[in-house]
Amino acid sequence: MLRKKQYPVYFILPGIFLFVMFFIVPFLVGFRYSFTNWNFKRADFIGLENYISILKNPNMSIAFKNTFLFTMVTTVGKVSIGMLLAVLLNRKLKTTNYLRTVFYLPAVVNSIAVGIVFTSLMHPSKGLINTALRTIGLTGFQPKWLTDTSIAMLSICFIEIWKWSGYTMMILLAGMQNISRDYYEAAIMDGATKWQQFKKITFPLLMASINNVVVLSIIGGLKVFDIVVATTGGGPGYATEVFNTMIYNSYSYQKYGEATAGTTLLAGMILIITLCTYRTIAKNEVEL
């Protein structure tokens, strides 16, 4: 009897071991090095100088603003569009499975490849988007999507939303299909409209799935790096500089201690924000 109760533990031990070895241990080692001036030969303890240096970086305010702007815009966009797609595809149609696959496919494409493709599509003069705008007569509306400082960050947000909305859709769709049809049948008998069914049944019972996609989106937004590097590299100027590109620049200039301090700050920021978000949304969850 005791062996039966312990049996599931054997399945999680490899996962725990990998998590500790590749996440916890590197984090603790990095936390230690964040208080040193280190290279690959030695590490001299310098206290909080790395943290002070990165917080005094003249680009810090821009990086924070852009990181949080990207996180908020993409989270709202991915969850909203993902919810809309999930509602539309949560029905038995001949093309449902095909459309689910089509909308999900961008999530499996490498972010660097996506960035390269959209860099071409958003070229101000030769890009397909502006060419299409000229074709339909909007010659006066030719935005410089990735080179205009006022809209470059929002253009990257659009690319991120396009890539991950299908992934969000699949999680929400799985949650919707876990809701018993009995609730909807009772609501229909009471004369509830589609909107009332969504508001009173689907949305409350889907809150656990919404919590998951919001937290995942926030984590992804705060960690954003690859899509920015692939499209603008943090430019033009510092218009799309984010926290991770600033850390990357520190590594490039061989400021390893400062860069490690930056990753530690980012990890702490992600932990605090995601925990607060998760607990806030979890209060509104309804058990099935």
C-alpha positions in Angstrom: 0.0 0.0 0.0 2.8 2.3 0.9 4.6 1.6 -2.3 1.5 2.5 -4.3 1.3 5.9 -2.6 5.0 6.6 -3.4 4.8 5.3 -7.0 3.9 8.7 -8.6 6.9 10.3 -6.9 9.2 8.4 -9.3 7.7 10.2 -12.2 8.4 13.7 -10.9 11.9 13.1 -9.6 13.6 13.5 -13.1 11.7 16.7 -13.6 12.7 18.1 -10.2 16.3 17.1 -10.8 16.4 18.9 -14.2 14.7 21.9 -12.7 17.2 22.2 -9.9 20.2 21.6 -12.1 19.3 23.9 -14.9 17.3 26.6 -13.1 17.8 26.8 -9.4 21.6 26.1 -9.3 22.4 28.5 -12.1 20.2 31.2 -10.5 22.0 30.8 -7.1 25.4 30.9 -8.8 24.4 33.9 -10.8 23.1 35.6 -7.7 26.5 35.1 -6.1 28.4 36.4 -9.1 26.1 39.5 -9.2 28.0 40.8 -6.2 31.4 40.4 -7.9 33.5 41.9 -10.7 34.2 38.7 -12.5 35.6 37.2 -15.7 36.3 33.7 -16.6 39.5 33.6 -14.3 38.5 35.3 -11.1 35.6 37.0 -9.2 36.3 39.9 -6.9 33.6 40.8 -4.4 32.4 44.4 -4.9 29.1 44.4 -3.0 26.2 46.3 -4.6 28.2 48.2 -7.2 26.8 46.1 -10.1 23.2 46.8 -9.0 23.9 50.5 -8.5 25.6 50.6 -11.9 22.8 49.0 -13.8 20.1 51.1 -12.0 22.0 54.2 -12.9 22.3 53.2 -16.6 20.9 56.1 -18.6 18.9 53.7 -20.7 17.3 52.0 -17.7 14.1 54.2 -17.7 13.6 53.6 -21.4 14.2 49.9 -21.0 11.7 49.6 -18.1 9.1 51.7 -20.0 9.4 49.6 -23.1 9.4 46.3 -21.3 6.3 47.1 -19.4 4.6 48.6 -22.4 5.3 45.5 -24.4 4.1 43.3 -21.6 0.8 45.1 -21.1 0.0 45.5 -24.8 0.9 42.0 -25.8 -0.9 40.4 -22.8 -4.1 42.3 -23.5 -3.8 41.5 -27.2 -3.0 37.8 -26.9 -5.7 37.1 -24.3 -8.4 39.1 -26.1 -7.7 37.7 -29.6 -7.1 34.2 -28.1 -10.4 34.4 -26.4 -12.2 35.5 -29.5 -10.7 32.7 -31.6 -11.5 30.2 -28.9 -15.1 31.2 -28.8 -15.4 31.1 -32.6 -13.7 27.7 -32.9 -15.4 26.1 -30.0 -18.1 24.7 -32.3 -18.5 21.7 -34.5 -17.8 22.9 -38.0 -16.2 21.1 -41.0 -13.3 23.5 -41.0 -12.8 23.8 -37.2 -9.8 21.5 -36.9 -8.2 23.1 -39.9 -8.6 26.6 -38.6 -7.3 25.6 -35.2 -4.1 24.3 -36.8 -3.7 27.4 -38.9 -4.1 29.8 -36.0 -1.8 27.7 -33.8 1.0 27.3 -36.4 2.8 30.7 -35.7 3.5 29.5 -32.2 5.8 26.7 -33.4 7.8 29.0 -35.7 11.1 30.2 -34.4 10.9 33.8 -33.1 14.1 34.8 -35.0 12.6 33.5 -38.3 9.3 35.4 -37.5 11.3 38.6 -36.8 13.3 38.3 -40.1 10.1 37.7 -42.1 8.3 40.7 -40.6 11.3 42.9 -41.0 10.9 42.3 -44.7 7.1 42.7 -44.6 7.4 46.0 -42.7 10.0 47.5 -44.9 8.9 51.2 -45.4 9.3 51.2 -49.2 9.6 47.6 -50.4 7.6 45.8 -47.7 4.5 43.9 -48.6 2.3 45.7 -46.0 3.0 49.2 -47.4 2.9 47.9 -51.0 -0.6 46.6 -50.2 -1.6 50.0 -48.7 -0.4 51.7 -51.9 -2.3 49.3 -54.0 -5.6 50.1 -52.3 -5.0 53.8 -52.7 -3.6 54.7 -49.2 -0.4 56.3 -50.6 -0.5 58.9 -47.9 -0.4 56.2 -45.2 3.0 54.6 -45.4 4.3 54.1 -41.8 7.9 53.3 -41.2 6.9 50.4 -39.0 10.2 49.5 -37.5 12.2 52.6 -38.1 9.9 55.3 -36.7 10.6 55.8 -33.0 6.9 56.5 -32.3 5.5 53.2 -33.5 8.4 50.8 -33.6 7.6 49.3 -30.2 4.0 48.9 -31.1 5.0 47.2 -34.3 7.0 44.6 -32.4 4.0 44.2 -30.1 1.8 43.4 -33.1 4.3 40.7 -34.3 4.3 39.1 -30.8 0.5 39.1 -30.7 0.3 37.5 -34.1 2.7 34.8 -33.1 1.2 33.8 -29.7 -2.5 34.4 -30.0 -3.0 30.9 -31.4 -1.2 29.4 -28.4 -3.4 31.4 -26.1 -6.5 30.2 -28.1 -5.6 26.5 -27.6 -5.3 26.9 -23.8 -8.6 28.7 -23.5 -10.2 26.3 -26.0 -9.2 23.4 -23.8 -10.7 25.1 -20.8 -13.9 25.8 -22.6 -14.3 22.1 -23.7 -13.9 21.1 -20.1 -17.1 23.0 -19.1 -20.1 20.7 -18.9 -22.8 21.3 -21.4 -25.4 20.9 -18.7 -24.8 24.5 -17.6 -25.6 25.8 -21.1 -28.6 23.6 -21.5 -30.1 24.9 -18.3 -29.3 28.5 -19.3 -31.0 28.0 -22.7 -34.1 26.7 -21.0 -34.1 29.9 -18.9 -33.9 32.0 -22.0 -30.3 33.2 -21.7 -28.7 34.8 -24.8 -25.3 33.8 -26.1 -23.7 36.8 -24.4 -25.4 36.0 -21.1 -24.1 32.4 -21.4 -20.6 33.7 -22.0 -20.8 36.2 -19.2 -22.4 34.0 -16.5 -21.0 30.6 -17.4 -18.1 30.5 -19.8 -16.0 33.4 -18.4 -16.3 32.6 -14.7 -15.6 28.8 -15.3 -12.7 29.7 -17.6 -11.0 31.9 -15.0 -8.4 29.2 -14.2 -7.3 29.0 -17.9 -7.4 32.8 -18.2 -5.1 33.0 -15.1 -2.6 30.6 -16.8 -2.5 32.5 -20.1 -2.2 35.9 -18.4 0.7 34.7 -16.2 2.4 33.1 -19.2 2.0 36.2 -21.3 3.4 38.4 -18.5 6.4 36.2 -18.1 7.0 36.1 -21.8 6.6 39.9 -22.1 9.0 40.7 -19.3 11.6 38.3 -20.8 11.2 39.6 -24.3 14.5 39.6 -26.2 14.6 37.5 -29.4 11.8 39.2 -31.3 13.4 42.7 -30.6 16.9 41.6 -31.6 15.5 40.0 -34.8 13.5 43.1 -35.9 15.2 46.3 -34.6 18.1 45.3 -32.3 16.8 47.8 -29.8 16.7 50.7 -32.2 16.1 53.0 -33.9 18.3 54.7 -31.3 17.0 53.2 -28.1 13.3 53.4 -29.0 12.8 49.6 -28.6 15.4 49.0 -25.9 14.1 46.5 -23.4 15.5 45.1 -20.2 17.1 42.0 -21.8 18.7 43.9 -24.6 20.3 46.2 -22.0 21.6 43.1 -20.2 22.9 41.7 -23.5 24.8 44.9 -24.1 26.4 44.6 -20.7 27.6 41.1 -21.7 28.8 42.5 -25.0 31.0 45.0 -23.2 32.3 42.2 -20.9 30.5 43.7 -17.9 29.6 40.2 -16.7 28.9 41.1 -13.1 26.6 44.0 -14.1 24.8 41.7 -16.6 24.3 39.0 -14.0 22.9 41.6 -11.6 20.5 42.6 -14.3 19.3 39.1 -14.8 18.8 38.7 -11.0 16.8 41.9 -10.9 14.7 40.7 -13.8 14.1 37.3 -12.2 13.0 39.0 -9.0 10.7 41.4 -10.9 9.1 38.5 -12.8 8.6 36.5 -9.6 6.9 39.3 -7.8 4.6 40.5 -10.6 3.5 37.0 -11.6 2.8 35.9 -8.1 0.7 39.0 -7.4 -1.2 38.6 -10.7 -1.8 34.9 -10.1 -3.2 35.4 -6.6 -5.3 38.3 -7.7 -7.0 36.4 -10.6 -7.2 33.1 -8.5 -9.5 34.8 -6.1 -12.1 35.0 -8.9 -11.8 31.3 -10.0 -14.9 29.1 -9.8 -14.6 25.4 -9.4 -16.3 23.2 -12.0 
